């Protein structure tokens, strides 16, 4: 896996993205803030225009958003990761989301059914 996505390029997401890029990962990111997307592109990341674009460009995606509702929307929404990431051998890569309440891992199967570990 060398293609990684980061959704949410605030303090935590941008730090994670910077480390991924520094370690040779092709990193695609998305944020609602145009200024954060520009800063991300300046450090060598590919700035996506949507969650769906990140999903199409990555083997694994880190979701670094503020709330559980935002994470749920990014992962399970109609244009979210579960709907847009290609399945690999009958399963989706593990997703990780970090909110202010702590880290959780999401796993989705080929039928797009997701659960939190």
PyMOL commands that set and color helices and strands:
alter all, ss='L'
color gray80, all
select helices_A, chain A and resi 11-22+34-42+51-57+68-76+81-84
alter helices_A, ss='H'
color red, helices_A
select strands_A, chain A and resi 3-7+26-30+46-47+60-63+95-99+102-108+114-116
alter strands_A, ss='S'
color yellow, strands_A
deselect
rebuild
show_as cartoon
